[in-house]
Amino acid sequence: MKIGTHHGKFHADEVFAVAILRTIYPDAVIVRTRNKSILAKCDLVVDVGGGPYDHHTVHKTHRPNGIPYAAAGLIWRDFGDRFLTALGVEREEDRALVCNNIDDKLFQAIDAIDNGIELERDMRIKGISELVGSFNPTWNSQEDENRAFERALEFATQILMNYANHEISRIQATEIVKTAYAARKEPALLVLPTCCPWTETLLEIDPSGEVLYVAFPDKTGQYRLQVVPKGPGTFEARKPLPSEWAGKEGEELVSVCGVEDAVFCHPARFIAGAESLHGILQMAEEALAAEPSNP
């Protein structure tokens, strides 16, 4: 397998495109050139050459929401399913969901930036694009350009793997969240048996906003009480934790909440902790009974 892309300054879109393909075809050779006769001998060519994975045309391919594709999104569109299969995601419906989520959270913004379009939500991805770009050798550097590309490729591959693993883990936690939701004794409190991704699933199954807090064990053996945001992508809570808890720890927090093993409450009032399940449920009860207050 030979994967062709352009030489010269590289950008996030073709680096991520190659990262996807290199994961599927780990023994692939990367050829960086603009020489058409060399590119013609490659099995796949991205971001150059005028083929199906080169977006540098007047008539660009657009997503249904109007965001044009660049090399990363085009390759993800056609190879994302195979990428996830290589990671061991067996169910077709799970792969489709992860593909859509990663395109929405990662590749749409990368593609928009490469096409010169600014999105309101692209600041985090703009940082990723700039970081990938920072691997380019400076004008007065003697570093080999292809070696720099390989270092950027390793970086992009790790980012892509992180996004994929988080999305896969969220899907694996879906049934845990749904089961706990159905078993609630207090409609405003979701109690999870383990620490797992819950926000997106809960917002999907609880659109009326019944659940205000989520209690769960953390990986240290303590328990946490976390607010439910009003919607995806916002920190604004359906109901913040009590204002008198804000920023308090240990005995100071115990004195105001009355829970003997209370540990802390974040100053922003979005999460609090206790040593035991009994303690965190007591804190939840106190928070639910408290009068709403401004963050």
Backbone bond lengths (Angstrom), bond angles and torsions (degrees), N, CA, C in turn:
res aa  C-N    CA-C-N  psi(-1)  N-CA   C-N-CA  omega(-1)  CA-C   N-CA-C  phi
1 M - - - 1.466 - - 1.518 109.64 -
2 K 1.325 115.62 124.82 1.454 121.63 174.63 1.525 108.56 -116.66
3 I 1.340 116.05 126.36 1.461 122.41 179.72 1.513 107.69 -111.74
4 G 1.318 116.55 120.76 1.447 120.87 -178.38 1.518 112.19 -102.76
5 T 1.316 115.75 141.70 1.461 122.17 170.86 1.521 107.37 -149.82
6 H 1.319 116.92 172.53 1.462 119.06 -174.15 1.522 111.84 -76.72
7 H 1.323 115.65 154.70 1.456 120.77 172.31 1.523 107.84 -88.18
8 G 1.326 116.72 -173.56 1.453 120.88 -177.26 1.522 111.22 82.26
9 K 1.324 115.62 -163.73 1.462 120.31 -177.70 1.524 110.56 -58.10
10 F 1.337 116.19 131.34 1.465 120.09 -179.64 1.520 110.50 -104.83
11 H 1.332 114.92 158.79 1.456 122.71 -177.48 1.527 109.56 -129.77
12 A 1.330 114.57 170.00 1.467 119.38 -175.60 1.512 112.29 -61.53
13 D 1.338 118.03 -34.38 1.468 118.04 -172.31 1.519 112.19 -66.50
14 E 1.353 118.78 -46.27 1.467 117.22 -179.69 1.522 111.63 -77.15
15 V 1.336 117.78 -28.27 1.467 119.46 176.94 1.528 110.07 -64.51
16 F 1.334 116.83 -45.15 1.465 119.27 177.89 1.528 111.44 -67.69
17 A 1.330 117.02 -36.67 1.467 119.72 177.54 1.529 110.78 -59.31
18 V 1.324 115.68 -45.56 1.463 119.69 178.80 1.527 110.55 -67.73
19 A 1.347 117.61 -35.09 1.469 120.81 178.23 1.520 110.88 -61.05
20 I 1.329 116.97 -40.77 1.468 120.47 177.36 1.523 109.99 -61.50
21 L 1.338 115.39 -49.38 1.466 119.64 -175.92 1.516 112.05 -68.17
22 R 1.336 117.76 -37.59 1.471 120.90 179.92 1.530 110.31 -65.37
23 T 1.334 118.03 -32.08 1.462 120.43 177.43 1.528 110.48 -67.32
24 I 1.329 116.42 -38.73 1.465 120.82 179.43 1.527 110.88 -74.88
25 Y 1.325 115.23 -40.07 1.473 121.60 -178.36 1.534 108.22 -119.94
26 P 1.333 117.22 78.52 1.476 120.21 -172.57 1.528 114.71 -62.30
27 D 1.324 117.60 -20.18 1.463 119.88 -179.44 1.522 112.41 -96.48
28 A 1.325 116.27 8.55 1.463 119.81 -176.84 1.529 111.38 -64.27
29 V 1.315 115.08 147.03 1.464 122.69 175.17 1.523 107.69 -97.99
30 I 1.328 116.61 131.94 1.462 121.44 179.81 1.524 108.52 -96.75
31 V 1.325 116.18 123.22 1.462 122.37 179.83 1.523 108.00 -112.84
32 R 1.329 116.70 117.37 1.471 120.92 -178.84 1.531 109.27 -109.62
33 T 1.329 115.06 109.32 1.458 120.78 -176.27 1.527 108.83 -164.24
34 R 1.325 116.52 164.02 1.459 121.85 168.99 1.531 110.91 -113.74
35 N 1.302 115.61 6.88 1.457 120.98 179.09 1.529 109.43 -72.78
36 K 1.331 115.84 114.64 1.467 119.92 -173.03 1.528 112.74 -63.56
37 S 1.309 117.00 -35.11 1.467 118.81 -179.41 1.527 111.51 -68.39
38 I 1.343 116.92 -33.14 1.472 119.95 176.60 1.519 110.18 -74.05
39 L 1.335 116.32 -42.87 1.466 119.78 179.23 1.520 111.18 -62.02
40 A 1.333 117.71 -32.14 1.467 121.35 -179.21 1.521 112.13 -64.26
41 K 1.324 116.79 -21.04 1.470 120.59 179.68 1.535 112.53 -89.55
42 C 1.348 116.78 -3.52 1.465 120.65 179.52 1.522 110.43 -84.11
43 D 1.319 115.72 151.63 1.467 121.19 178.77 1.518 111.41 -75.77
44 L 1.326 116.75 -36.87 1.460 122.69 177.68 1.517 108.43 -137.71
45 V 1.340 116.04 139.57 1.458 121.03 178.99 1.517 107.90 -128.79
46 V 1.339 116.59 129.19 1.462 120.78 -177.22 1.528 110.59 -123.41
47 D 1.331 115.67 138.13 1.467 123.86 170.62 1.521 113.94 69.00
48 V 1.309 117.09 16.50 1.459 120.77 -179.95 1.530 107.47 -164.01
49 G 1.322 117.54 160.65 1.457 120.55 170.55 1.512 115.97 91.12
50 G 1.329 117.78 -9.35 1.451 119.64 176.83 1.514 115.77 78.44
51 G 1.330 118.14 8.40 1.462 121.38 179.66 1.520 112.54 -82.28
52 P 1.334 116.59 -166.82 1.472 120.62 -175.48 1.522 114.39 -66.08
53 Y 1.341 117.96 -18.33 1.463 120.45 -179.27 1.533 112.36 -110.96
54 D 1.340 114.50 22.41 1.462 120.94 172.80 1.526 107.53 -112.49
55 H 1.330 116.74 115.18 1.466 120.54 -175.79 1.526 112.50 -91.89
56 H 1.310 117.95 5.52 1.467 120.61 -176.72 1.532 110.70 -85.38
57 T 1.312 114.88 61.69 1.449 121.51 178.65 1.526 108.73 -131.05
58 V 1.311 116.10 160.92 1.461 120.10 177.83 1.525 110.32 -66.42
59 H 1.320 115.63 -41.01 1.458 120.85 -178.38 1.536 108.98 -96.26
60 K 1.325 115.58 85.77 1.461 121.47 -177.91 1.524 110.78 -78.16
61 T 1.318 115.04 156.73 1.461 120.92 172.43 1.521 108.15 -88.46
62 H 1.325 116.61 130.31 1.462 121.89 -177.30 1.524 110.94 -114.43
63 R 1.315 114.94 149.77 1.460 120.67 170.82 1.528 109.09 -73.45
64 P 1.332 117.23 165.20 1.465 119.60 177.47 1.526 113.52 -56.86
65 N 1.353 117.19 -28.63 1.470 119.57 179.85 1.531 112.88 -85.26
66 G 1.320 117.19 3.55 1.446 121.21 175.77 1.509 115.86 95.74
67 I 1.329 118.90 -8.87 1.470 121.46 -179.86 1.523 109.28 -77.60
68 P 1.340 118.09 122.76 1.468 119.70 -178.77 1.526 111.97 -71.90
69 Y 1.307 114.67 150.53 1.459 120.48 176.22 1.521 110.75 -79.36
70 A 1.324 115.77 147.44 1.458 123.40 163.90 1.532 106.29 -118.87
71 A 1.309 117.48 -171.49 1.465 120.07 -173.35 1.527 112.31 -58.76
72 A 1.344 117.08 -42.29 1.472 119.57 -177.01 1.521 111.09 -61.58
73 G 1.326 116.77 -49.28 1.457 120.01 -178.18 1.515 113.09 -66.70
74 L 1.341 117.36 -37.44 1.461 120.38 178.29 1.523 111.58 -63.13
75 I 1.331 115.99 -44.92 1.465 119.29 178.92 1.528 110.26 -67.23
76 W 1.345 116.94 -40.99 1.470 119.22 178.77 1.530 110.89 -63.24
77 R 1.326 116.46 -39.76 1.471 120.64 178.34 1.527 111.46 -56.70
78 D 1.328 116.48 -42.68 1.467 120.21 -173.94 1.521 114.15 -95.50
79 F 1.347 117.41 -20.75 1.467 119.82 -175.44 1.527 113.34 -121.76
80 G 1.334 117.55 -2.16 1.459 119.59 -179.42 1.513 112.90 -58.57
81 D 1.327 116.90 -40.04 1.464 120.07 179.61 1.524 110.79 -62.10
82 R 1.313 117.08 -43.43 1.467 120.35 178.82 1.527 111.54 -67.57
83 F 1.334 116.02 -36.74 1.470 120.32 176.66 1.529 110.16 -58.39
84 L 1.332 117.49 -47.10 1.463 121.66 -178.41 1.521 111.59 -71.25
85 T 1.319 117.03 -32.57 1.467 119.93 174.06 1.524 109.92 -62.01
86 A 1.333 115.76 -41.19 1.469 119.98 178.35 1.520 111.64 -63.93
87 L 1.359 116.77 -26.67 1.467 120.78 177.90 1.532 111.96 -85.17
88 G 1.341 116.97 -3.23 1.465 120.10 176.05 1.512 115.61 94.84
89 V 1.349 118.29 14.33 1.466 120.47 176.57 1.520 107.65 -80.15
90 E 1.322 117.13 110.46 1.462 121.22 -167.87 1.525 113.60 -84.88
91 R 1.329 117.95 -40.05 1.462 119.86 -172.97 1.527 111.44 -80.80
92 E 1.335 115.77 131.28 1.449 120.89 -178.07 1.523 112.05 -60.23
93 E 1.346 116.32 -40.46 1.460 119.18 -179.41 1.528 111.86 -66.50
94 D 1.336 117.36 -32.53 1.461 120.48 176.44 1.526 110.94 -68.72
95 R 1.329 115.76 -41.20 1.467 119.14 178.69 1.523 110.70 -63.51
96 A 1.336 116.31 -40.63 1.469 119.72 179.67 1.526 111.15 -63.06
97 L 1.333 116.06 -40.87 1.465 119.94 -179.71 1.526 111.08 -66.61
98 V 1.324 117.04 -44.98 1.464 120.61 179.25 1.526 110.65 -64.66
99 C 1.323 116.68 -40.66 1.470 119.92 177.92 1.526 110.82 -57.87
100 N 1.323 116.48 -47.01 1.460 120.56 -179.71 1.526 111.45 -63.85
101 N 1.330 116.66 -42.97 1.460 120.59 -177.62 1.530 111.85 -65.66
102 I 1.328 117.00 -41.67 1.462 119.65 -179.14 1.530 110.59 -70.68
103 D 1.312 116.88 -36.12 1.462 118.69 174.30 1.524 110.20 -61.50
104 D 1.338 116.20 -43.01 1.461 120.47 -178.69 1.526 112.07 -67.87
105 K 1.328 117.52 -40.83 1.462 121.24 -172.47 1.532 113.87 -89.10
106 L 1.318 117.32 -21.53 1.465 119.56 -173.63 1.521 112.38 -126.05
107 F 1.325 117.26 -58.12 1.458 119.16 -167.50 1.526 114.53 -78.42
108 Q 1.321 118.38 -29.20 1.462 118.13 179.02 1.528 111.26 -62.17
109 A 1.322 116.46 -42.27 1.462 119.64 -179.80 1.524 111.23 -71.05
110 I 1.327 117.96 -41.11 1.465 120.64 177.02 1.526 110.03 -59.71
111 D 1.334 116.08 -44.31 1.470 120.37 179.95 1.522 111.14 -65.72
112 A 1.334 116.03 -41.56 1.471 119.16 179.60 1.521 110.62 -60.85
113 I 1.326 116.73 -45.43 1.468 121.03 179.91 1.523 110.60 -60.30
114 D 1.327 116.94 -43.45 1.461 119.88 -177.73 1.524 111.68 -69.49
115 N 1.328 116.82 -24.39 1.463 121.34 176.96 1.525 112.16 -92.25
116 G 1.342 117.21 5.70 1.452 120.93 176.82 1.509 114.30 76.31
117 I 1.336 116.41 26.41 1.462 121.53 -180.00 1.520 108.67 -113.77
118 E 1.326 117.24 131.10 1.449 121.30 179.13 1.520 110.06 -97.43
119 L 1.326 115.69 134.28 1.456 121.88 176.09 1.520 108.80 -111.19
120 E 1.315 116.96 148.62 1.462 120.27 179.10 1.528 110.96 -62.80
121 R 1.324 116.84 -28.16 1.458 120.29 -172.98 1.530 112.92 -102.65
122 D 1.353 118.26 15.33 1.464 118.72 -170.18 1.517 114.98 -97.45
123 M 1.350 118.84 9.05 1.456 118.96 -173.80 1.516 112.77 -63.07
124 R 1.342 117.75 -41.45 1.463 119.77 179.47 1.527 110.21 -63.71
125 I 1.338 116.42 -42.95 1.457 120.02 -179.28 1.519 110.34 -70.38
126 K 1.333 117.58 -32.35 1.459 119.97 176.66 1.527 109.47 -58.50
127 G 1.329 116.85 -37.97 1.458 120.76 176.04 1.512 111.53 -61.85
128 I 1.339 117.49 -41.87 1.461 121.31 178.33 1.526 110.10 -64.03
129 S 1.343 115.96 -44.32 1.465 119.60 -179.82 1.526 110.85 -61.43
130 E 1.317 116.64 -40.92 1.461 120.22 179.27 1.530 111.31 -68.04
131 L 1.334 116.25 -37.13 1.459 119.16 178.75 1.525 111.05 -65.60
132 V 1.329 116.68 -42.34 1.471 119.59 176.35 1.525 109.35 -61.23
133 G 1.321 116.49 -43.84 1.460 119.97 179.43 1.513 113.46 -62.85
134 S 1.337 116.42 -27.80 1.466 119.67 -178.12 1.526 112.83 -69.04
135 F 1.337 117.66 -12.32 1.462 120.60 177.11 1.531 111.83 -76.72
136 N 1.337 117.34 -13.83 1.462 119.11 176.58 1.525 109.86 -61.79
137 P 1.314 118.13 137.83 1.468 119.97 176.87 1.527 110.80 -62.21
138 T 1.307 116.28 143.70 1.466 119.84 175.54 1.526 109.22 -70.32
139 W 1.324 115.65 165.89 1.468 120.55 -175.16 1.527 112.92 -60.27
140 N 1.358 115.61 -29.36 1.463 119.14 -177.19 1.528 112.57 -105.94
141 S 1.347 115.77 19.19 1.466 120.31 179.23 1.529 110.53 -92.13
142 Q 1.313 115.37 149.23 1.457 120.87 176.60 1.535 111.76 -98.74
143 E 1.337 116.63 6.31 1.466 119.48 -177.55 1.524 110.63 -65.76
144 D 1.315 116.17 140.02 1.452 121.61 176.69 1.530 109.66 -65.96
145 E 1.315 116.59 130.67 1.457 121.87 -176.40 1.528 112.41 -62.13
146 N 1.311 117.17 -39.98 1.462 120.04 -179.89 1.523 111.50 -68.51
147 R 1.318 116.83 -33.78 1.469 119.99 175.83 1.534 109.54 -66.19
148 A 1.316 116.39 -40.11 1.460 120.00 177.16 1.526 110.56 -62.96
149 F 1.333 116.52 -40.29 1.461 120.46 177.51 1.528 110.74 -61.29
150 E 1.324 116.97 -41.46 1.466 120.62 179.52 1.530 111.15 -63.13
151 R 1.338 116.83 -38.58 1.462 119.09 177.84 1.522 110.86 -66.25
152 A 1.340 116.43 -40.47 1.461 120.12 176.41 1.513 110.82 -64.48
153 L 1.325 116.73 -36.79 1.469 121.83 179.53 1.527 110.82 -63.89
154 E 1.318 117.25 -41.93 1.466 120.87 177.67 1.529 110.56 -61.99
155 F 1.320 116.15 -42.07 1.466 121.73 178.85 1.527 111.03 -63.37
156 A 1.334 116.97 -47.88 1.462 121.28 -179.46 1.521 111.45 -64.44
157 T 1.324 116.58 -37.61 1.463 120.08 179.43 1.523 110.78 -62.16
158 Q 1.326 116.80 -40.61 1.457 119.91 179.27 1.526 111.10 -65.99
159 I 1.326 117.31 -41.65 1.458 120.52 176.94 1.524 110.24 -60.79
160 L 1.324 116.28 -46.87 1.464 120.85 -179.94 1.522 111.09 -60.75
161 M 1.316 116.81 -43.11 1.467 120.64 178.02 1.523 110.95 -62.28
162 N 1.330 116.72 -40.47 1.464 119.89 178.82 1.526 111.03 -61.21
163 Y 1.339 116.22 -47.21 1.467 120.09 178.57 1.523 110.70 -60.37
164 A 1.327 116.77 -46.50 1.461 120.67 -178.07 1.524 111.14 -63.04
165 N 1.331 117.23 -45.99 1.465 120.26 -178.59 1.523 111.99 -63.75
166 H 1.334 117.32 -37.89 1.463 119.94 178.17 1.526 111.21 -66.74
167 E 1.327 116.99 -40.49 1.460 119.65 179.09 1.529 111.28 -68.07
168 I 1.322 116.09 -40.28 1.470 120.04 177.80 1.520 110.14 -63.33
169 S 1.334 117.20 -42.91 1.467 120.29 -178.95 1.517 111.19 -65.79
170 R 1.340 116.85 -33.93 1.460 119.44 178.32 1.524 110.64 -64.57
171 I 1.318 116.74 -41.80 1.462 120.40 178.50 1.525 110.27 -64.66
172 Q 1.330 115.90 -39.60 1.464 119.44 179.81 1.523 112.20 -65.51
173 A 1.344 116.71 -22.17 1.467 121.00 -179.42 1.529 112.72 -92.60
174 T 1.320 117.69 -5.71 1.466 120.92 -173.21 1.518 112.42 -56.69
175 E 1.312 116.98 -47.41 1.469 119.98 -177.01 1.524 111.88 -67.39
176 I 1.331 116.82 -32.47 1.464 120.14 176.97 1.526 109.63 -61.97
177 V 1.330 116.16 -45.39 1.467 121.01 -179.11 1.523 110.29 -66.60
178 K 1.312 117.28 -44.51 1.469 120.92 -178.58 1.533 111.39 -64.28
179 T 1.323 116.74 -39.76 1.467 120.32 179.24 1.522 110.72 -65.31
180 A 1.348 116.39 -43.88 1.466 120.11 178.73 1.523 110.91 -65.56
181 Y 1.307 116.82 -36.00 1.473 121.20 178.96 1.529 110.26 -63.34
182 A 1.321 116.30 -43.69 1.465 120.65 -179.53 1.520 111.98 -68.75
183 A 1.340 117.19 -25.46 1.467 121.61 -175.89 1.522 113.73 -94.40
184 R 1.327 119.35 8.07 1.459 121.46 -176.50 1.525 112.09 -59.00
185 K 1.316 114.98 136.62 1.468 120.52 172.26 1.524 109.83 -93.21
186 E 1.335 115.77 -35.54 1.458 122.87 175.20 1.531 107.27 -109.42
187 P 1.341 118.24 115.57 1.465 119.98 -174.79 1.521 114.59 -54.48
188 A 1.318 118.07 -29.42 1.464 121.02 -175.99 1.520 113.55 -89.34
189 L 1.328 117.08 0.98 1.463 120.74 -176.87 1.519 110.53 -128.42
190 L 1.337 115.69 124.74 1.461 122.07 174.27 1.523 108.00 -104.35
191 V 1.318 116.71 123.66 1.465 121.66 179.70 1.525 108.32 -110.85
192 L 1.318 115.96 115.64 1.459 121.21 -179.28 1.522 110.90 -96.47
193 P 1.330 117.66 144.81 1.463 120.10 -179.85 1.528 113.32 -79.63
194 T 1.333 116.90 -12.76 1.453 120.74 -177.40 1.519 109.50 -150.61
195 C 1.303 116.19 163.95 1.469 121.18 176.32 1.527 108.38 -80.59
196 C 1.318 117.41 115.11 1.455 121.37 -177.74 1.527 109.57 -154.12
197 P 1.335 118.53 162.63 1.473 120.75 178.20 1.532 110.15 -63.95
198 W 1.320 117.02 128.95 1.467 119.49 -176.24 1.524 113.60 -133.35
199 T 1.321 118.58 -20.59 1.463 120.38 -168.01 1.527 112.78 -60.06
200 E 1.322 117.46 -55.16 1.464 119.74 -175.32 1.526 111.67 -64.12
201 T 1.333 116.58 -40.95 1.465 119.34 -179.93 1.515 110.62 -65.08
202 L 1.331 116.98 -43.38 1.467 119.83 -178.93 1.524 110.99 -64.27
203 L 1.325 117.64 -41.90 1.460 119.80 179.55 1.529 111.18 -63.64
204 E 1.321 116.30 -29.98 1.465 120.11 178.13 1.529 111.98 -73.19
205 I 1.346 117.38 -41.17 1.461 119.72 -174.27 1.529 112.82 -93.01
206 D 1.338 117.35 -7.77 1.465 121.06 -178.63 1.535 110.11 -127.97
207 P 1.329 117.44 57.76 1.472 119.65 -175.99 1.521 113.64 -66.34
208 S 1.339 117.79 -21.32 1.463 120.31 -179.95 1.521 112.33 -78.74
209 G 1.329 117.67 -10.80 1.461 121.29 175.55 1.513 115.01 79.60
210 E 1.337 117.79 31.62 1.470 120.39 178.82 1.515 112.65 -65.51
211 V 1.338 116.74 -45.09 1.459 121.15 -174.72 1.529 109.96 -79.48
212 L 1.316 116.01 123.55 1.462 121.74 -179.94 1.523 112.93 -101.08
213 Y 1.347 115.80 -32.05 1.465 120.92 -177.23 1.522 110.57 -135.98
214 V 1.343 114.52 153.30 1.463 121.67 176.18 1.523 107.94 -125.62
215 A 1.320 116.50 128.38 1.466 122.65 177.45 1.522 108.93 -109.36
216 F 1.333 115.85 139.74 1.469 119.04 -178.28 1.525 109.94 -162.09
217 P 1.334 117.44 156.47 1.470 120.25 174.39 1.521 109.38 -77.93
218 D 1.333 116.81 143.21 1.453 117.93 174.46 1.523 109.18 -98.48
219 K 1.321 116.59 -179.12 1.464 119.72 -173.18 1.515 113.51 -79.09
220 T 1.328 117.38 -2.61 1.459 120.32 177.23 1.521 111.93 -94.77
221 G 1.348 116.58 -6.68 1.453 120.33 -177.12 1.512 113.94 98.92
222 Q 1.353 116.61 -8.20 1.455 120.06 174.01 1.530 109.26 -86.39
223 Y 1.344 115.63 -175.27 1.468 120.29 -179.78 1.517 109.57 -125.92
224 R 1.311 115.09 151.95 1.456 121.43 -177.95 1.530 110.60 -126.00
225 L 1.346 114.53 148.79 1.454 122.58 172.73 1.518 106.48 -121.84
226 Q 1.333 116.61 120.17 1.454 120.40 -174.96 1.520 110.04 -124.35
227 V 1.326 115.46 143.15 1.465 119.99 179.04 1.532 109.37 -74.58
228 V 1.329 116.26 156.24 1.460 122.45 174.50 1.524 107.60 -96.64
229 P 1.334 118.30 126.99 1.467 119.73 179.06 1.527 111.31 -70.71
230 K 1.319 115.45 158.76 1.461 120.02 -179.93 1.521 112.66 -69.48
231 G 1.320 116.58 -21.91 1.459 119.59 179.94 1.510 110.34 -170.41
232 P 1.333 116.93 173.53 1.470 120.12 178.86 1.520 110.92 -66.30
233 G 1.330 115.83 140.72 1.448 120.59 175.80 1.507 115.64 78.26
234 T 1.343 118.31 10.59 1.457 120.62 177.77 1.520 110.04 -127.92
235 F 1.339 115.69 150.11 1.462 120.67 175.52 1.527 111.29 -95.46
236 E 1.319 117.29 -4.40 1.454 119.87 -178.90 1.522 109.98 -67.25
237 A 1.328 116.14 124.50 1.464 121.00 -173.14 1.520 112.00 -87.98
238 R 1.331 114.90 150.81 1.457 119.53 171.11 1.527 110.07 -61.55
239 K 1.329 115.85 -38.28 1.458 121.03 172.80 1.526 108.04 -154.86
240 P 1.343 118.25 110.84 1.472 120.02 178.70 1.524 110.82 -63.27
241 L 1.316 116.11 159.72 1.460 120.67 174.15 1.533 108.90 -66.24
242 P 1.320 118.47 160.30 1.479 121.35 -175.38 1.523 112.77 -54.02
243 S 1.331 115.90 138.69 1.458 120.94 -175.89 1.527 112.55 -62.83
244 E 1.347 117.27 -31.32 1.471 119.40 -178.56 1.530 112.52 -72.20
245 W 1.330 117.87 -12.20 1.463 121.08 176.53 1.529 111.82 -83.52
246 A 1.286 118.75 -20.43 1.462 123.42 -166.57 1.532 112.93 -54.20
247 G 1.321 115.97 123.07 1.456 121.97 175.08 1.514 115.89 74.67
248 K 1.308 118.51 4.41 1.474 121.21 -176.97 1.524 110.84 -92.12
249 E 1.343 114.43 150.26 1.462 121.46 179.70 1.515 109.98 -137.23
250 G 1.335 115.69 159.43 1.460 122.25 171.55 1.512 114.26 50.86
251 E 1.328 115.71 -132.56 1.460 121.27 -174.51 1.523 112.37 -60.91
252 E 1.314 117.03 -35.10 1.458 119.48 179.20 1.526 110.94 -62.95
253 L 1.332 116.51 -40.65 1.463 120.16 177.89 1.519 110.46 -70.52
254 V 1.335 117.16 -41.17 1.464 120.89 178.33 1.529 110.65 -56.92
255 S 1.318 115.42 -38.87 1.461 119.30 -176.68 1.529 112.79 -67.08
256 V 1.324 117.49 -26.91 1.470 118.98 -178.28 1.524 113.27 -97.94
257 C 1.353 116.91 -24.99 1.467 117.74 -178.21 1.529 112.48 -105.55
258 G 1.339 117.15 -17.22 1.460 120.06 176.81 1.505 114.98 77.83
259 V 1.315 118.40 10.09 1.469 121.95 179.45 1.522 108.28 -101.70
260 E 1.332 117.18 118.13 1.465 122.19 -168.79 1.525 114.28 -61.60
261 D 1.331 116.96 -32.82 1.468 117.52 -177.36 1.530 112.14 -108.94
262 A 1.337 116.81 24.59 1.462 120.30 174.43 1.527 109.47 -61.97
263 V 1.320 117.13 139.23 1.460 121.80 -174.30 1.528 112.33 -107.94
264 F 1.329 117.62 -50.89 1.457 120.42 -176.11 1.523 109.60 -162.78
265 C 1.324 114.54 163.77 1.461 122.21 166.28 1.517 107.18 -138.99
266 H 1.316 117.48 128.29 1.464 121.88 -178.92 1.530 109.78 -62.31
267 P 1.337 117.71 143.05 1.469 119.86 178.64 1.531 113.88 -55.83
268 A 1.342 116.92 -29.69 1.465 120.39 179.30 1.525 112.47 -82.03
269 R 1.341 116.60 -2.78 1.472 122.97 172.85 1.528 113.68 63.48
270 F 1.338 116.01 33.48 1.459 117.71 177.82 1.524 112.32 -106.58
271 I 1.342 117.58 -13.66 1.459 120.23 179.38 1.527 109.56 -152.14
272 A 1.334 115.03 145.86 1.464 122.23 177.15 1.515 108.44 -141.09
273 G 1.334 116.13 164.33 1.452 119.64 -177.11 1.511 113.01 -136.59
274 A 1.346 115.27 155.25 1.459 123.16 174.06 1.516 107.85 -143.30
275 E 1.329 115.59 162.67 1.463 120.03 -178.25 1.521 112.74 -72.57
276 S 1.347 117.66 -30.34 1.460 121.01 -171.33 1.518 111.67 -130.09
277 L 1.331 115.48 163.94 1.459 120.67 174.50 1.519 110.33 -62.74
278 H 1.318 116.13 -41.59 1.467 120.12 178.53 1.528 110.37 -58.73
279 G 1.330 116.40 -43.04 1.453 120.46 -179.38 1.514 112.33 -65.91
280 I 1.338 117.11 -42.26 1.463 119.07 -177.67 1.519 110.64 -69.60
281 L 1.340 117.19 -31.94 1.461 119.74 177.22 1.531 110.65 -70.32
282 Q 1.320 115.96 -34.20 1.469 119.21 174.30 1.536 110.35 -64.12
283 M 1.320 116.29 -43.01 1.460 119.90 178.59 1.532 110.70 -63.16
284 A 1.324 115.89 -39.26 1.467 119.55 177.97 1.519 110.71 -62.48
285 E 1.327 115.97 -42.32 1.463 120.23 179.49 1.530 110.58 -61.92
286 E 1.345 116.16 -42.69 1.459 120.25 178.77 1.541 110.76 -64.34
287 A 1.311 116.81 -42.71 1.455 120.87 -178.27 1.533 111.49 -65.67
288 L 1.329 115.89 -39.75 1.466 119.58 179.60 1.528 111.62 -66.36
289 A 1.334 115.80 -34.36 1.457 120.00 -177.61 1.536 112.32 -80.66
290 A 1.331 116.76 -17.52 1.464 120.57 -176.03 1.523 111.10 -70.91
291 E 1.311 116.34 150.70 1.454 121.52 176.00 1.521 109.17 -68.99
292 P 1.330 117.77 139.36 1.473 119.52 177.20 1.518 110.85 -60.33
293 S 1.328 115.45 142.59 1.473 120.05 178.46 1.506 108.63 -139.55
294 N 1.316 117.70 159.18 1.444 121.94 -179.44 1.511 110.80 -68.29
295 P 1.362 118.16 145.67 1.460 121.30 177.69 1.517 111.40 -59.09
